[in-house]
Amino acid sequence: MINVKNLVISFSSDENVVNTISFKIKKHKILGLVGESGSGKSITSLAILGLLPKNANSEGEIIFNGEDISKYSEKEFQKIRGNDIAMIFQEPMSSLNPTLTCGFQVAEILEQHTNLTSKEIKEEVISLFNKVKLPRPEQIFSSYPYQISGGQKQRVMIAMAIACKPKLLIADEPTTALDVTIQKEIILLLKEIQQETGMSILFITHDLALVSEIADEIVVLYQGNIVEKGSSEEIFLNPKKEYTKALIKSKPNLEERLKVLPTVDDFVNDKVSAKIYTDKERADFHQKIYSGKPILEVRDLEKHFITKATWFKKEEIVKAVDSVSFKIYEGETLGLVGESGCGKTTLGRTILHLEKATRGTIFFNEKDITQLSKTELKLLRKEIQIIFQDPFSSLNPRITVGNAILEPMKVHGILSSKKERKEYVLQLLKKVGLEKNHFDRYPHEFSGGQRQRIGIARTIALQPKLIICDESVSALDVSVQAQVLNLLNQLKSEFNFTYIFISHDLSVVKYMSDQLVVMNKGKIEEIEDADVIYKTPKSSYTKALINAIPKGI
């Protein structure tokens, strides 16, 4: 089907980002391309599609249907792109045009590559929407991307990719930003479509457990080189190389809680710590923290949004948070899980006063913080901080990293002079695993994991009591995720922080949390010790969330 031979990719005079790699994607088969960020996965897929940046140099051959497409001109590529080779990108929001309806964007491809009439095209698009199991296909045809959920946007992207029945589908991290149940649905959907249409799939991801559930063969990439390749069973059950073992084991283990999660570097350098956080240690810690008074108490909290009325539609009240109550104690990590749209982030934002509560009360250190003056709110901002999901969009691209951390310290009057503050920031950078010379660099000069560390440094600079981690590791690959989780635990024991840990990844939440809150449609489905919920979930919703965690073959 497609044969990549001795592919080398480099940028200007830099060293190779892809280093003489060769692999085959067989007819009607799924090949998994696995590796961390920066291993060369996505750039390899762009080479297959002829979408390499202008400053990239490439050598080698890419044989598709007997022809070397690496020598194709832009015009020749346009004939096969979308028609013979299609792609699903990682972030559906940024790959869909926000100013055009979903139906129009899929119809555009059929107009380009087929001779169907407008009526036939609309029927075909609705049929595609049915095939990718979108609810209310006629309504979604006329909807804009912002009006549908993340999982639905990814389904629109899949419909767009399979519209012309391509021979090869490239799926670049298609489920990374999705919650576990939607992730499982998308994986099953891709497998189903592949079997139905007989196309081949190149599935790119950093999650080996996930790819082993869908792929026939796996290629493992590390720093532009192929480390290992073979069938899914061979790679997942009997990995030969330390790097492959590291990718499998860097994810939190669901059965036991290690004190320090191993990273890829730990495996490669044989520095893995096997110390386990025992049940007795955990019980003793719980006895200590739960004997005090709660640092935060939420009572019957509600947050409603009113959708605007149109000519055809009345105003609707959406209960994003609906009668939610819980307590969190100093030094505790409270996990908050649920699917997209269940109200997790809105609850976090309401506690932070970024959204105004519709009803209910929030007590922080036994003081009602629902009605505060501007001065009181400013003081509260110092005590409760947030680590955002996307560190890049929460950092100002025009401000150096050092100044981004200094700015809130100035606002809240932490330390008396500029010199003291700068010294403190340099210590913080070191504490989160960065270098002193990073102080004067800009956000675009860092990787995703480093940017998340900068976000953490900025949050802890104010020495808050409570930190809300909103999906703060969901966009990171497994090894960087392990580093950030270790850092959060280390800072917690050092500064006695209290965390509200919001995530859709149940394995991560179980590892981090003392108590677990499961949310569904704005309400609390169940609340209990994290281990108890994982072992004996009461509701069918929680069971479905746990069953959807990728466990590998």
C-alpha positions in Angstrom: 0.0 0.0 0.0 2.6 2.6 1.1 6.3 2.0 1.5 8.5 4.6 3.3 12.1 3.9 2.4 15.1 5.6 4.2 13.2 8.8 5.0 15.4 11.6 6.3 14.0 15.1 7.2 16.0 18.1 8.5 15.4 21.8 8.9 18.0 24.2 7.4 21.4 23.2 8.8 20.1 21.6 12.0 20.5 17.9 12.7 18.0 15.4 11.3 14.5 15.3 13.0 13.8 12.1 11.1 16.8 9.8 10.6 16.7 7.2 7.8 13.4 5.5 8.8 11.7 2.8 6.7 8.3 1.1 7.3 5.3 -0.3 5.3 1.6 0.3 5.7 -0.1 -2.8 4.4 -3.4 -2.9 2.5 -6.5 -3.0 4.8 -4.2 -2.8 7.9 -3.7 -0.3 10.8 -0.1 0.7 11.6 0.5 2.5 14.9 3.3 5.1 15.0 4.2 5.7 18.6 6.6 8.0 20.4 6.9 11.1 22.6 6.5 14.7 21.5 9.4 15.6 19.2 10.1 12.0 18.2 9.3 12.8 14.5 5.8 11.2 14.3 3.8 14.1 12.9 6.5 15.4 10.6 6.7 11.9 9.0 2.9 12.0 8.3 3.3 15.5 6.8 6.0 14.2 4.5 3.5 11.5 3.3 0.9 14.2 2.5 3.5 16.6 0.9 2.8 19.2 3.6 6.3 19.7 4.9 7.3 23.4 5.6 9.3 25.2 2.9 12.4 25.2 5.1 12.4 21.4 5.4 14.8 19.2 3.5 13.8 15.6 2.8 15.5 12.5 1.3 14.3 9.0 0.6 11.3 7.5 -1.1 7.6 7.3 -0.3 6.0 4.7 -2.6 2.2 4.9 -2.9 0.4 2.7 -5.4 3.8 2.0 -7.2 4.7 5.7 -7.5 7.3 7.8 -5.5 5.0 10.6 -4.3 7.9 12.3 -2.5 8.8 13.8 -5.9 5.3 15.0 -6.6 4.6 18.7 -7.4 2.0 20.6 -5.3 -0.5 20.2 -8.2 -0.1 16.5 -8.2 -0.4 16.3 -4.4 -3.7 18.2 -4.6 -5.2 15.4 -6.7 -4.5 12.7 -4.1 -4.9 14.7 -0.9 -8.4 14.1 0.5 -9.1 11.7 -2.3 -6.6 8.9 -1.9 -4.8 10.0 1.3 -6.8 11.8 4.0 -5.9 13.1 7.5 -7.6 13.6 10.9 -5.7 16.2 12.9 -5.2 16.3 16.7 -7.1 19.5 17.4 -10.5 19.5 15.6 -11.3 23.1 16.8 -8.3 24.6 15.1 -8.7 22.4 11.9 -12.3 23.3 11.4 -13.2 26.8 10.1 -15.2 28.6 12.8 -17.0 30.8 10.2 -18.4 27.9 8.1 -21.1 25.3 9.0 -20.0 21.8 9.6 -22.0 20.5 6.6 -20.5 23.1 4.2 -16.9 22.1 5.2 -17.6 18.4 4.5 -19.5 19.2 1.3 -16.5 21.3 0.0 -14.4 18.1 -0.3 -17.1 16.3 -2.3 -17.4 19.3 -4.6 -13.6 19.2 -5.2 -13.2 15.5 -5.9 -16.6 14.2 -7.2 -19.2 15.1 -9.9 -22.2 14.9 -7.6 -25.0 17.5 -7.7 -25.6 19.9 -4.7 -28.6 17.8 -3.6 -26.6 14.5 -3.8 -23.7 16.1 -1.9 -26.1 17.2 1.0 -27.5 13.6 1.1 -24.0 12.1 1.1 -22.8 14.5 3.9 -25.9 13.6 6.1 -25.2 9.9 5.4 -21.6 10.4 6.4 -22.7 12.1 9.6 -24.9 9.0 10.3 -22.0 6.7 9.6 -19.8 8.5 12.2 -22.7 8.3 14.6 -23.4 12.0 15.0 -26.7 12.7 16.8 -29.2 14.9 14.9 -27.2 14.9 11.6 -29.5 17.4 9.8 -29.1 19.9 12.7 -25.3 19.4 12.8 -25.2 20.0 9.0 -26.3 23.6 9.7 -24.4 24.0 13.0 -21.1 25.9 13.4 -18.1 24.2 15.1 -18.5 26.2 18.4 -22.1 24.9 18.7 -21.0 21.2 19.1 -18.9 19.3 21.6 -15.2 18.3 21.2 -16.1 14.6 20.5 -18.7 15.7 17.9 -16.1 18.0 16.2 -13.7 15.1 15.9 -16.5 13.0 14.3 -17.1 15.8 11.8 -13.3 15.7 11.0 -13.6 11.9 10.5 -16.6 12.3 8.2 -14.6 14.8 6.2 -11.6 12.5 6.0 -13.6 9.4 4.8 -15.8 11.4 2.5 -13.9 10.4 -0.7 -13.3 6.8 0.5 -9.5 7.3 0.8 -7.1 4.3 0.5 -5.0 5.6 3.4 -6.2 7.5 6.4 -3.7 9.3 8.7 -5.0 9.9 12.2 -2.6 12.2 14.1 -3.4 11.9 17.8 -7.1 11.9 17.1 -8.2 11.2 20.7 -5.6 13.0 22.9 -7.9 15.9 23.8 -11.0 13.7 24.3 -12.3 12.1 27.5 -12.0 8.3 27.9 -15.5 7.3 26.9 -15.5 9.5 23.7 -11.9 8.2 23.1 -13.2 4.6 23.2 -16.1 5.5 20.9 -13.8 7.2 18.3 -11.3 4.2 18.4 -14.2 1.7 17.8 -15.6 3.9 15.1 -12.3 4.1 13.2 -11.9 0.3 13.5 -15.4 -0.2 12.2 -15.0 2.2 9.3 -11.7 0.6 8.4 -13.2 -2.9 8.3 -16.2 -1.6 6.3 -14.3 0.3 3.7 -11.1 -1.7 3.6 -8.8 1.3 3.9 -5.4 1.4 5.6 -4.8 3.6 8.7 -1.6 5.2 10.0 -2.5 5.9 13.7 -0.2 8.3 15.4 -0.1 8.6 19.2 2.0 8.6 22.4 -0.2 6.1 24.2 0.9 2.6 23.6 -2.0 1.0 25.6 -4.4 2.8 23.3 -2.8 2.0 20.0 -2.4 -1.7 20.9 -6.2 -1.9 21.0 -6.6 -0.8 17.4 -3.3 -1.4 15.5 -2.2 -4.6 13.7 1.5 -3.5 13.7 3.4 -0.8 15.7 6.5 1.3 14.9 8.1 3.0 18.0 10.0 6.2 17.2 12.5 8.0 19.5 14.4 11.2 18.5 13.8 10.5 14.8 14.9 6.9 14.9 12.9 3.6 14.8 13.6 1.9 18.1 11.4 -1.2 17.6 8.7 -2.5 15.2 6.5 -5.5 15.1 3.0 -6.8 15.7 0.9 -5.1 18.5 1.1 -8.3 20.6 4.9 -8.5 20.4 5.4 -4.8 21.1 2.9 -4.4 23.9 3.3 -7.8 25.7 7.1 -8.4 25.0 8.8 -5.1 24.4 12.6 -5.6 23.8 13.9 -2.0 24.2 13.9 0.0 27.4 12.3 3.0 25.7 9.3 0.9 24.7 9.0 -0.5 28.2 9.1 3.1 29.5 6.3 4.2 27.2 4.1 1.4 28.6 5.0 1.9 32.3 5.1 5.7 32.5 1.3 5.8 32.9 0.1 5.5 36.5 -0.5 1.9 37.4 -4.2 1.2 38.4 -3.3 -1.5 40.9 -0.6 0.1 43.0 0.5 3.7 43.8 4.2 4.4 43.3 5.7 7.2 45.4 7.4 8.5 42.2 6.2 7.8 38.7 9.0 6.5 36.4 9.8 8.6 33.4 11.3 7.5 30.1 14.8 8.8 31.2 14.5 6.8 34.4 14.0 3.6 32.4 16.7 4.4 29.9 19.2 5.3 32.7 18.0 2.4 34.9 17.0 4.7 37.8 13.4 3.5 38.3 12.2 3.7 42.0 9.9 0.9 43.0 8.9 2.5 46.4 5.1 2.0 46.9 2.8 4.4 48.7 1.3 1.8 51.0 -2.4 1.6 52.1 -1.2 2.2 55.7 0.7 5.3 54.8 -2.3 6.6 52.9 -4.7 5.8 55.8 -2.4 7.6 58.3 -2.2 10.6 56.0 -6.1 10.7 55.7 -6.5 10.4 59.5 -4.2 13.4 59.9 -5.9 15.7 57.3 -9.5 14.7 58.0 -9.2 15.5 61.8 -9.0 19.2 61.0 -11.6 21.7 59.6 -12.2 21.8 55.9 -10.3 24.5 54.0 -13.1 24.7 51.4 -16.8 23.8 51.7 -19.2 24.0 48.8 -23.0 23.9 49.7 -25.8 23.4 47.1 -23.8 25.3 44.5 -25.6 26.0 41.2 -24.4 27.8 38.1 -26.9 28.3 35.3 -26.3 29.7 31.8 -29.1 31.1 29.7 -29.0 30.4 25.9 -30.1 33.3 23.8 -33.5 33.1 22.3 -33.9 33.2 18.5 -36.9 33.5 16.2 -37.3 29.7 16.2 -36.1 28.9 19.7 -37.1 30.0 23.2 -34.5 30.9 25.9 -33.2 27.8 27.6 -31.6 27.5 31.0 -28.6 25.1 31.1 -27.7 23.9 34.6 -23.9 23.5 34.2 -23.5 23.0 38.0 -26.6 21.6 39.7 -26.9 21.4 43.6 -23.2 20.4 44.2 -21.9 20.0 47.8 -18.5 18.7 49.0 -15.7 19.5 51.5 -12.0 19.6 50.9 -9.4 19.5 53.7 -5.9 21.1 53.9 -3.2 19.0 52.3 -5.8 16.9 50.4 -6.1 16.3 46.7 -9.7 16.1 45.5 -10.2 14.5 42.1 -13.0 15.8 39.9 -13.8 13.5 36.9 -16.5 13.2 34.3 -17.0 13.5 30.5 -16.7 16.8 28.6 -19.6 19.0 29.4 -20.3 17.5 32.8 -19.6 20.8 34.6 -16.1 20.1 36.1 -14.4 23.2 34.7 -17.5 25.4 35.4 -17.4 24.3 39.0 -13.7 25.1 39.2 -14.3 28.5 37.6 -17.2 29.3 40.0 -15.0 28.5 43.1 -12.4 30.9 41.6 -15.1 33.6 41.0 -14.4 33.6 37.3 -18.1 32.7 37.0 -20.7 34.1 39.4 -22.6 31.4 41.3 -26.4 31.4 40.6 -27.2 29.9 44.0 -25.5 28.2 46.9 -22.6 29.1 49.2 -18.8 28.5 49.1 -16.9 28.7 52.4 -13.1 29.2 52.3 -11.4 28.9 55.7 -14.9 29.1 57.2 -15.7 32.4 55.5 -18.5 32.7 52.9 -16.8 33.9 49.7 -19.9 34.0 47.5 -20.4 37.8 48.0 -17.1 39.6 48.2 -16.0 43.3 47.7 -13.2 44.0 45.1 -10.6 44.3 47.8 -11.7 41.0 49.4 -11.7 39.3 46.0 -8.2 40.5 45.3 -7.0 38.9 48.6 -8.9 35.7 47.7 -7.1 35.5 44.2 -3.8 35.1 46.1 -5.2 32.2 48.2 -6.8 30.2 45.3 -4.9 29.8 42.1 -5.4 27.8 38.9 -3.1 25.8 36.5 -4.7 25.9 33.1 -5.1 23.1 30.6 -3.3 24.8 27.8 -0.1 26.6 29.1 0.6 28.2 25.7 -2.6 30.2 25.5 -2.4 31.1 29.2 1.0 32.7 28.7 1.5 36.1 27.0 3.7 35.4 23.9 5.2 38.9 24.2 6.3 38.6 27.8 9.4 36.7 28.9 8.8 33.8 31.2 10.5 35.5 34.1 8.3 38.6 33.8 5.2 36.4 33.5 6.0 34.9 36.9 7.0 38.3 38.4 3.8 40.1 37.3 1.3 38.5 39.8 3.9 38.8 42.6 4.0 42.6 42.0 0.2 42.8 41.9 -0.1 41.1 45.3 2.9 42.8 46.9 5.0 39.6 47.5 8.5 40.6 48.7 9.6 44.2 48.9 12.1 44.7 46.1 12.5 43.8 42.4 15.9 42.1 43.2 14.3 39.9 45.9 11.5 38.9 43.6 13.8 38.1 40.7 16.0 35.9 43.1 12.8 34.1 44.3 11.6 33.5 40.6 15.0 32.0 39.7 14.7 29.6 42.7 11.1 28.7 41.6 12.3 28.0 38.0 14.9 25.6 39.5 12.3 24.0 41.8 10.1 23.2 38.8 13.0 21.7 36.8 13.9 24.6 34.6 17.2 26.6 34.3 18.0 30.1 35.4 18.8 31.2 31.9 15.1 30.4 31.0 14.1 33.6 32.8 14.6 35.8 29.7 13.2 33.4 27.1 9.7 33.6 25.5 7.0 31.0 25.7 7.4 29.8 22.1 11.0 28.7 22.8 9.7 25.9 25.2 8.2 22.5 24.7 4.6 21.7 26.0 6.0 20.1 29.2 8.3 23.0 29.9 5.5 25.5 29.4 3.3 23.6 31.8 6.2 23.8 34.4 6.2 27.6 33.8 2.5 27.7 34.5 3.0 25.8 37.7 5.9 28.2 38.7 3.6 31.2 38.1 0.8 29.6 40.2 3.0 28.7 43.2 4.8 32.1 43.1 1.9 33.5 45.1 2.1 30.8 47.8 -1.6 29.9 47.5 -3.5 27.6 49.9 -5.6 26.0 47.2 -4.7 25.2 43.6 -7.2 24.1 40.9 -5.4 21.9 38.3 -7.8 22.1 35.3 -6.9 19.2 32.9 -3.3 20.4 33.5 -1.6 17.2 32.1 -4.2 16.0 29.5 -2.3 17.5 26.5 1.1 16.1 27.6 2.6 12.8 26.5 3.0 10.0 29.0 6.6 10.7 30.1 6.2 14.5 30.4 2.9 13.8 32.2 4.8 11.6 34.7 7.3 14.4 35.3 4.6 17.0 35.9 2.6 14.7 38.3 5.8 14.0 40.3 6.4 17.7 40.5 2.9 18.5 41.7 3.2 15.8 44.4 6.7 17.0 45.5 5.4 20.6 45.8 2.3 19.4 47.7 4.5 17.7 50.4 6.9 20.7 50.5 4.4 23.6 50.7 1.3 21.7 52.0 -0.8 22.7 49.0 -4.4 21.5 48.6 -5.4 20.5 45.1 -8.6 20.2 43.2 -7.5 18.0 40.3 -9.8 18.1 37.3 -9.3 15.6 34.6 -11.0 13.1 32.3 -8.2 10.6 32.6 -9.3 8.3 35.4 -5.9 6.5 35.8 -4.2 9.9 36.5 -7.0 11.1 38.8 -6.9 7.8 40.8 -3.1 8.1 41.2 -3.3 11.7 42.4 -6.5 11.8 44.5 -7.4 11.1 48.1 -11.1 11.7 47.6 -12.9 11.5 44.2 -16.0 13.3 42.9 -17.6 11.9 39.8 -19.7 14.5 37.9 -22.4 13.9 35.3 -24.7 16.5 33.7 -23.9 19.1 36.4 -24.7 16.8 39.3 -22.4 14.7 41.6 -22.8 11.1 40.6 -20.8 9.7 43.5 -18.2 11.0 46.0 -15.9 8.6 48.0 -12.3 7.6 48.6 -10.6 7.3 45.1 -9.6 3.7 45.7 -13.0 2.7 46.9 -14.7 4.3 43.8 -12.2 2.5 41.5 -12.7 -0.9 43.1 -16.4 -0.8 43.8 -18.2 1.9 41.6 -21.8 2.3 42.6 -23.3 4.0 39.5 -23.4 2.6 35.9 -21.9 6.0 34.7 -18.8 5.5 36.9 -18.5 1.9 35.7 -18.6 3.0 32.1 -15.8 5.6 32.8 -13.6 3.0 34.4 -14.2 0.4 31.7 -13.2 3.0 29.0 -9.7 3.4 30.4 -7.3 2.0 27.7 -5.7 -1.1 29.3 -3.9 -2.4 26.2 -4.2 -5.9 24.7 
